[in-house]
Amino acid sequence: MSDRHISQHFETLAIHAGNTADPLTGAVVPPIYQVSTYKQDGVGGLRGGYEYSRSANPTRTALEENLAALEGGRRGLAFASGLAAEDCLLRTLLSPGDHVVIPNDAYGGTFRLFAKVVSRWGVEWSVADTGDASAVRAAITPKTKAVWVETPSNPLLGITDIAAVAQVARDAGARLVVDNTFATPYLQQPLSLGADVVVHSLTKYMGGHSDVVGGALIVGDPELGEELAYHQNAMGAVAGPFDSWLVLRGTKTLSVRMDRHSENATKVADMLTRHARVTNVLYPGLPEHPGHEVAAKQMRAFGGMISFQVAGGEEAAVEVCNRAQVFTLGESLGGVESLIEHPGRMTHASTAGSLLEVPADLVRLSVGIENVEDLLEDLQQALG
């Protein structure tokens, strides 16, 4: 039975898509195929198309089918990390001399990949406020092959109108790439809004338990999917079977976790807006957020990520991070536990001195699924 015949409801697809019962034992959870090679039935006689686990592995296949179904795509591909997925995508889409428009607010690792790695390959890039479709249009050149978007963005929680920017990219003959890590396919499905490629760090909400590193690409165009699969195999940075199994376990509870993340974050953001030591709160669920209306249009809820600025500057922001107790001081995001960090010194240190440099007084929260009263009390004592 195809995934399309299982259900069109996200919660059901999350549990059943790609999760075929084991034909030998009837196990309802796909096995971990911890194997490198496969017995062939004669030269070229592959069982189910499997010959070597870099090329394909049944556990990874289950995850890739699940991811494609959740994003409403035709092909999903799982990688060893989010940056491995991005690297494969860029080397598939681009050639030396090509140009990419990137956001003025992006994950530090993505910026580093463009600024320090891809640029050495002869690929050019320029920065635009992707929340303004006209600014994206102005940044496009005759050499532009891709427009890169994060929405919500990391760490300033900017919102891009995916449909509007998709039209701008399409008019220029460029591909629109949307990093959907913060929103997840439960809250937002960029392919349905006109995007060509969806990128995920599976490490974050998709895995959901801070116990796995992974990345993914999902596309709606089967031909592009084949090109990406060729490069995935040729470059080799694939997701291992156990990592694939962990993420597949995580996606089953994605909807209930994201509901709780969003519910808790809404209450945390409301408290922060009323705190005397907080000068600015960045959360798309707040009516005063400049991207609120667009976010409400293209997202089911507003997610679990919040950033805020603290009176007293950088040292005050660092002190808030150090004083937190229920919020764990650490990088990454999207786990069941709440995390706090200082982007300028941690996740976004690579953007220092660039157009993407983040405010020094900024604190970023990944709001978990604990009791929200404990989270509010912890932030209040951390702020003093």
Solvent accessible surface area in square Angstrom, and as a share of the most:
residue,aa,sasa,rsa
1,M,195,0.87
2,S,57,0.37
3,D,38,0.20
4,R,154,0.56
5,H,140,0.63
6,I,50,0.25
7,S,21,0.14
8,Q,131,0.58
9,H,132,0.59
10,F,16,0.07
11,E,75,0.34
12,T,48,0.28
13,L,18,0.09
14,A,1,0.00
15,I,81,0.41
16,H,94,0.42
17,A,0,0.00
18,G,9,0.08
19,N,18,0.09
20,T,110,0.64
21,A,50,0.39
22,D,16,0.08
23,P,135,0.85
24,L,161,0.80
25,T,99,0.58
26,G,43,0.41
27,A,43,0.33
28,V,117,0.67
29,V,62,0.36
30,P,10,0.07
31,P,48,0.30
32,I,67,0.34
33,Y,78,0.30
34,Q,134,0.59
35,V,56,0.32
36,S,68,0.44
37,T,84,0.49
38,Y,42,0.16
39,K,151,0.64
40,Q,71,0.31
41,D,86,0.45
42,G,50,0.48
43,V,163,0.94
44,G,59,0.57
45,G,25,0.24
46,L,63,0.32
47,R,133,0.49
48,G,73,0.70
49,G,48,0.46
50,Y,38,0.15
51,E,76,0.34
52,Y,103,0.39
53,S,17,0.11
54,R,96,0.35
55,S,40,0.26
56,A,27,0.21
57,N,2,0.01
58,P,29,0.18
59,T,0,0.00
60,R,5,0.02
61,T,40,0.23
62,A,9,0.07
63,L,1,0.00
64,E,23,0.10
65,E,84,0.38
66,N,0,0.00
67,L,1,0.00
68,A,12,0.09
69,A,21,0.17
70,L,1,0.00
71,E,2,0.01
72,G,54,0.52
73,G,9,0.09
74,R,151,0.55
75,R,77,0.28
76,G,4,0.03
77,L,3,0.01
78,A,0,0.00
79,F,2,0.01
80,A,45,0.35
81,S,31,0.20
82,G,11,0.11
83,L,54,0.27
84,A,19,0.15
85,A,0,0.00
86,E,6,0.02
87,D,30,0.15
88,C,2,0.01
89,L,0,0.00
90,L,1,0.00
91,R,111,0.40
92,T,19,0.11
93,L,31,0.15
94,L,6,0.03
95,S,61,0.40
96,P,85,0.54
97,G,30,0.28
98,D,18,0.09
99,H,8,0.04
100,V,0,0.00
101,V,0,0.00
102,I,2,0.01
103,P,3,0.02
104,N,64,0.33
105,D,14,0.07
106,A,3,0.02
107,Y,70,0.27
108,G,1,0.01
109,G,3,0.03
110,T,1,0.01
111,F,13,0.05
112,R,111,0.40
113,L,17,0.09
114,F,0,0.00
115,A,24,0.18
116,K,130,0.55
117,V,80,0.46
118,V,6,0.04
119,S,41,0.26
120,R,214,0.78
121,W,94,0.33
122,G,35,0.34
123,V,4,0.02
124,E,91,0.41
125,W,74,0.26
126,S,39,0.25
127,V,34,0.19
128,A,8,0.06
129,D,68,0.35
130,T,8,0.04
131,G,47,0.45
132,D,61,0.31
133,A,28,0.22
134,S,64,0.41
135,A,30,0.23
136,V,0,0.00
137,R,133,0.49
138,A,88,0.68
139,A,19,0.15
140,I,33,0.17
141,T,54,0.31
142,P,141,0.89
143,K,107,0.45
144,T,6,0.03
145,K,81,0.34
146,A,0,0.00
147,V,0,0.00
148,W,0,0.00
149,V,1,0.00
150,E,6,0.03
151,T,0,0.00
152,P,6,0.04
153,S,5,0.03
154,N,10,0.05
155,P,0,0.00
156,L,54,0.27
157,L,1,0.01
158,G,28,0.27
159,I,16,0.08
160,T,3,0.01
161,D,31,0.16
162,I,1,0.00
163,A,47,0.37
164,A,38,0.29
165,V,1,0.01
166,A,2,0.02
167,Q,82,0.36
168,V,4,0.02
169,A,1,0.01
170,R,132,0.48
171,D,100,0.52
172,A,46,0.35
173,G,64,0.62
174,A,8,0.06
175,R,75,0.27
176,L,1,0.01
177,V,0,0.00
178,V,0,0.00
179,D,16,0.08
180,N,0,0.00
181,T,13,0.08
182,F,11,0.04
183,A,0,0.00
184,T,0,0.00
185,P,2,0.01
186,Y,12,0.05
187,L,4,0.02
188,Q,4,0.02
189,Q,63,0.28
190,P,0,0.00
191,L,26,0.13
192,S,89,0.58
193,L,55,0.27
194,G,25,0.24
195,A,9,0.07
196,D,46,0.24
197,V,0,0.00
198,V,0,0.00
199,V,1,0.01
200,H,0,0.00
201,S,19,0.12
202,L,1,0.01
203,T,23,0.14
204,K,33,0.14
205,Y,1,0.00
206,M,3,0.01
207,G,0,0.00
208,G,0,0.00
209,H,66,0.30
210,S,70,0.45
211,D,70,0.36
212,V,10,0.05
213,V,86,0.49
214,G,1,0.01
215,G,0,0.00
216,A,0,0.00
217,L,1,0.00
218,I,0,0.00
219,V,1,0.00
220,G,32,0.31
221,D,56,0.29
222,P,64,0.40
223,E,131,0.59
224,L,2,0.01
225,G,0,0.00
226,E,106,0.47
227,E,83,0.37
228,L,0,0.00
229,A,17,0.13
230,Y,152,0.58
231,H,49,0.22
232,Q,9,0.04
233,N,52,0.27
234,A,68,0.53
235,M,63,0.28
236,G,26,0.25
237,A,42,0.32
238,V,28,0.16
239,A,5,0.04
240,G,29,0.28
241,P,19,0.12
242,F,99,0.41
243,D,51,0.26
244,S,0,0.00
245,W,63,0.22
246,L,15,0.07
247,V,2,0.01
248,L,3,0.01
249,R,93,0.34
250,G,0,0.00
251,T,0,0.00
252,K,48,0.20
253,T,58,0.34
254,L,0,0.00
255,S,7,0.05
256,V,98,0.56
257,R,10,0.04
258,M,0,0.00
259,D,67,0.35
260,R,95,0.35
261,H,0,0.00
262,S,8,0.05
263,E,92,0.41
264,N,2,0.01
265,A,0,0.00
266,T,70,0.41
267,K,90,0.38
268,V,0,0.00
269,A,0,0.00
270,D,67,0.35
271,M,10,0.05
272,L,0,0.00
273,T,55,0.32
274,R,168,0.61
275,H,36,0.16
276,A,102,0.79
277,R,79,0.29
278,V,17,0.10
279,T,89,0.52
280,N,62,0.32
281,V,20,0.11
282,L,30,0.15
283,Y,1,0.00
284,P,0,0.00
285,G,17,0.16
286,L,19,0.09
287,P,105,0.66
288,E,122,0.55
289,H,16,0.07
290,P,135,0.85
291,G,9,0.08
292,H,38,0.17
293,E,146,0.66
294,V,41,0.24
295,A,0,0.00
296,A,54,0.42
297,K,135,0.57
298,Q,18,0.08
299,M,14,0.06
300,R,135,0.49
301,A,25,0.20
302,F,46,0.19
303,G,3,0.03
304,G,0,0.00
305,M,4,0.02
306,I,0,0.00
307,S,0,0.00
308,F,0,0.00
309,Q,35,0.15
310,V,2,0.01
311,A,41,0.32
312,G,70,0.67
313,G,29,0.28
314,E,61,0.28
315,E,113,0.51
316,A,15,0.12
317,A,0,0.00
318,V,24,0.14
319,E,83,0.37
320,V,1,0.00
321,C,4,0.02
322,N,88,0.45
323,R,101,0.37
324,A,16,0.13
325,Q,145,0.65
326,V,64,0.37
327,F,1,0.01
328,T,70,0.41
329,L,85,0.42
330,G,18,0.17
331,E,93,0.42
332,S,42,0.27
333,L,6,0.03
334,G,0,0.00
335,G,0,0.00
336,V,41,0.24
337,E,55,0.24
338,S,0,0.00
339,L,18,0.09
340,I,0,0.00
341,E,2,0.01
342,H,5,0.02
343,P,0,0.00
344,G,27,0.26
345,R,122,0.44
346,M,49,0.22
347,T,19,0.11
348,H,2,0.01
349,A,50,0.39
350,S,42,0.27
351,T,1,0.00
352,A,70,0.54
353,G,74,0.71
354,S,37,0.24
355,L,145,0.72
356,L,7,0.04
357,E,101,0.45
358,V,12,0.07
359,P,47,0.30
360,A,49,0.38
361,D,31,0.16
362,L,0,0.00
363,V,0,0.00
364,R,5,0.02
365,L,0,0.00
366,S,2,0.01
367,V,0,0.00
368,G,0,0.00
369,I,53,0.27
370,E,49,0.22
371,N,83,0.43
372,V,17,0.10
373,E,111,0.50
374,D,69,0.36
375,L,0,0.00
376,L,27,0.14
377,E,116,0.52
378,D,6,0.03
379,L,0,0.00
380,Q,84,0.37
381,Q,63,0.28
382,A,0,0.00
383,L,0,0.00
384,G,68,0.65
